[in-house]
Amino acid sequence: MAILRSENIAILTHSNADPDALASACVLAYLISRMNSTSNIRVVVSDGIGSECKDMVKLCIGKGVKIETIKRATQLKIDKEDLCLLVDVASTEQLRYAKPILTACKTVVILDHHDVHDYNKNLLDGKDVIYILDPDASSTAEMVYKLINELNIAIEVDFLRILLAGIIWDTKRFLRVAPNTFKYVNEMMEKGVQYVEALKMIEGTKPTYSRIARIRCLLRHRGFKVIINNREVYIAVSEVGAYESDCATALITMGYDIAFILNTDESLKTLRLIYRVRENLMEELQIDIYRDVLKKLVDAFGGGGGGHKGAGGVVLRTISMEAVVSEIIKILNAISNNNLTEFVEEKVG
């Protein structure tokens, strides 16, 4: 097994790691240390870690897990890695500043639960790549728990609580579950995990910056009505410098069916776009936002991404906000057979 042969191991997850990504990376680091006590293991996250992960980070570090955050390319330390694990990463573009670490890896293991994947073949050429993909899992944290069961390794209750917090987060408190999700959750609770304690771990107060970002997101957004399969669908497009997921959630809560949020990165010369979709909408419309919208943006601008029917994102190789928004409108027009209308309202006062 690659883990037993590896001296230096890097666990990489997507930028701005959320609780599912961080929980999975943290527990995997602990699990690997149990299997190979002489290995040097580090968790590497680009751009930073979500504020909702604050308690989780504190617990992981307290348990001896090394976590590095990279907020610019100059901070990156590239060592010779015997093994790299990509955790909750649907596209190598999501690694952002941490992407060059892949060049130093001999073996790469990809552990992910998203429906759509886009891994740069050039980065993986010449490496031994092992794919562990399960789009039927509710979360990557669920996949890690299943792996623990298969290896028959007993782990501390604190780490099970971290995994449960990751599952709660990615399922939106069990709105989206897989066939075995409740079975695994029940097993965790039978082993001593308290649901309330896991929930508290990801329920921290959001910083003021998040509120400001949501306000700016609402002020900047453009709203559209499109007709798809004889149904009115309301779509928002906005831009914000941080907290894109919070902004998308705010727009969905406000009444939109689909939200696209954009954020440019001048240093990498890229533009990140994330999307959120109202629950069950895609099945009713029989369209796939990643395939029918985001994949076409990747074809037009380059880049890559991945996700689920209800949520996901891409990193595009452009910093032209205007060009990307124009392309989104063009694609929406085509999907709706030119049945697209933009909301135009006068400002109050």
N, C-alpha and C positions, 0 to 999 in steps of 0.2 A: 504494500500500500504506500502511496506517495507520501502520506503524512508521516509514516514511520521512518522514511528515508530522508526527510527534509530537515535541514538545520535552520535555515532562514525562511520564514513564512510571512507573507503579507496578505491580509484580508482587506479587500477593497469593496466599498459600497458606493452607491450613487451620491452625487453632491447634495449638500443640504440634507443629510440623512434624517429620515423620519424614524419614529419608534420601531416600526417593523424592521427597517434596515439595520438600525443600531442594535436592537435586541438580537437579531440573527447573527451579526458580526461578533458581538460581545460573547454570546454563549458559544459560538463556534471556536473562538479564541480559547475559552476556558476548556472546552471539550478536547481540543487538539493538545492543550498542555497536559491533560490527563493521559492522553494516548502517547505523547512524546514529550517527556519532561525536560529534555535537553534542548528542545527547539527554541529559537528566538522568534516570537510571534508579535506582530503589530497590526493594529487596525488603522487604516488610513482613510480619511474622509476629506473630500475636496469642498471648499467654500465655507464649511462650518457645519454645525449640527443644530437642528431645530430646537427652539426654546422649550418645547414640550418634552424634550429628552433630557432635561437638566438633571432630574433625580436619577434617571437611568445611567447617565454618564458617571455621576458621583459613585453610584453603587458598583459599576463595572471597574472603575479605576481603584476603588477601595478593595476590590477582590483581586487586584493584581493585573488587570487587563490593560495593555498599553494602547492608548488611543492618540493618534496624531491627526491634527487638522491642518489643511493647507489652504491658505487664502490667496496665495499668488504663486506663480511658477517658481520663483526664486527660493521659496521655502522647501521645495521638494528635495528629499534625500533619497537617492537611488542606490540601493545596495544590490548585491547579487542575491536574488531570491530563488531558492530551490523550488518554491511552490507559491503560487498566487491563487487566492480564492476570490472570485467575483460573486458578491452576495447581494441579491435584490437589485441586480443591474440588468436592465433589458437591452441596453445598448452601450457599447464601449464609449460612446460620446458622453454618456452620463458621468463618466469618471472625471471629466474635465482636467483640472491640474494634475490629478493623480495618474492620468493615462500613460505617461512615459514609464511608470513602474513596470508595466507589462513587458517592456523591452528586455528587462533584466530577469524575467521569469523563465525557468526551464519547463515547468508544468503549470497548466492553468485549469482550475476547476470552476465551472460556472454553475451556481445554485440559484435558481430563480423560478418564480411562479407566474410571470406575466404571459398574456396570450400571444403577444407579438415581440419578436426579438430582432436585433440588428447589430451583429458583432463584426467589427472591422477585421476582415480576413488577413490584411497585411500585418496587423498587430499580432495575430495569432499564428502566422506562418512559421513553420519549423519548430513549433512547440507541441508538446503532448497535451491535448485539450480534452477534458472530460466534461461532458454536459450532464447536469442533473436538473432537468426541467420538468415542472409539474404544473401546467396551467389549471388543473383541477383543484389545486390547494388554495385555501383562503388567503394565505400569506406565506412569506418566506419563513417566518417564525414557526408556522405549523410544520413546514418541511424539516426544519432543524429539530423540532420535537420528535417527529417521526424517525429521523436519523438516530437520535439518542435511543429510542426504543429498539431500533434494529441492531444497534451496537451493544445494547443491553448494558449501558453504563449509567450508574446512579450518579446524579448531580445534585448539588445543594438546592434547597427550596428557593433561595434568593434568585438563582438563575432560572428556575421554572417560572417564578413571578415575572421576571423580565420578559420571558417568552410570551406569557399570557398577556402582558401589557402590549406587546407587539401585535398579537392576534386581535385584541380588542380594537387597537388603532386601525389596522388595515381592513377589518371587517365593518368598520363604522359601528361598533358596538353590536356586532352580529346581524347587521342588515344584509351583508353578503357573506354567506357561509358555504363551505364545501361539505360533501357527504360525511366526512369524519371530524369536522371541526368541534362539534359539541362532545363527541366521544373523547377527543384529546383534552378538551377543557375540563371535562369531568374527571379524567385521570389526574390532571394536574392538581385539581382541588382535593382529590382523595389523597394526594401525596403531601398535602399541607398548605397549598397555595390559597390565600384568601383573595377572592375576587375584588373586594373593595380596595385592598392594598394595591393590587395590580392596576386598578383604575386610577387610584390616587397618583400613581407614578407618572401618568401622562396627562394629568388634569391641572398642571401648574398654570398660574395666572399669566396670560400673554403680556409681553412688554408693550409699553406705550407705542413703540415703533410699529408694531403690528396694527394697532388701531389707526395710526396715521396712514399706513400703507393701504388699508382697506378704504379709507376715505378718499385718498388720491385715486385709487382704482375705480371707485364709483364715479368720481368727477371726470375722469379721463375716458371712460368707456364709450363705445359706440354700440348702439343696439339695432338689431335687424329682425325682421319677420320674414320667414321663408315658408313656402308651401312645399312639403315633401309628402308624397303619397296621400295627397288630399288632406293633410293635417297641417295646421299652423304650428310652426316651431319658432321659438324666440331665442336668439343667439346674441351673446355679448362678446365684444373684442376690446381688450384693455391692455394697458402697459403699466408696469410698476417695477421699482428697483429691487424689491425684496418681498418676501411673504406672498409669493404668487399663489400658493395653494389657498391661503386665507382669503385672498381677493376673489379667486374663482368660487369658493364656497359662499362668499358674501353675495356674489352676483346670482348664483343659483338660488340662494335663500330669498333674494329680492324678487324672483319670479322668472328668471331666464331658464331655458331648458339646457342650453349648452354655453359654456364660457371658455374663451381662449384668452390666455394671459401671456404677454410677451415681456422679455427682459433682455437687454443687450449687454454684452460683455466686451468692452473695448480692448482689453488686454489679450483676449483669445480670438478677437475678431469673429465672434459668433453671436447668435441670438437664440435664446432659450424660449421655447413655447410649451406651456402645459395646458391641458384641457380637462374639464370636468363635465359630466353629463348627468342630468337628472335620472334617478333610478328608474329602470325598466323602459326608458324611452327608446333605446336602440332596438330592442326586440319589437316594439310596436312599429317603428319606422322601417325596420329591416335594412338599416345601413350601419356601417362601421366607421366611426370617426377617424380612427387611425388609418385604415385602408383608404377611405374615400376622401379624406382631407389632408391629414398630416403626411402620409406617404407621398402625396403629390407635391407637397411643399419640399420634402426631401429631394424628390426628383428635380425640382426646379432650382433649388439653392445648394444642394449637397448637405451632408450631415448624416444624422441617424437618430433613432429613438425606439420607443416601444411602450407597451402598456396594456391596459385592459379595455374592454368596450366602454367602461364608464369613466376611466381616468388614465392619463398617460402623458407623454411629452416627447419632444424632439429637440435636438440642438442643431441649428441651421448655420451653415457657413456663410453668413452675411451679417452686417450690422445695420442694414437698411430696413428700418421699421416700416416705412412707407411702402416699400416694395412687397414686403411680406403681407401686410394688411390688404394691399391691392390684390395679391394673389389669392388670399383667403376669400375675398369678396367674389373674385372670378370663379373660384371653385364652387362656392355656395350657389352662385347664379346657375352654374351648369347642373348641379345636383337638383335644383328646384325648377329647372326648365325656365329660367329667367323670372321666377316668381319670388323676387327678393325686394323688400322695401326697407329703407333705413328710417328709424324714428328721428324726427327733427322737432325739437321742442324749444320754445323760447325760455331763456333763463328768467327766474323769478325777479320781479322788480325792474 
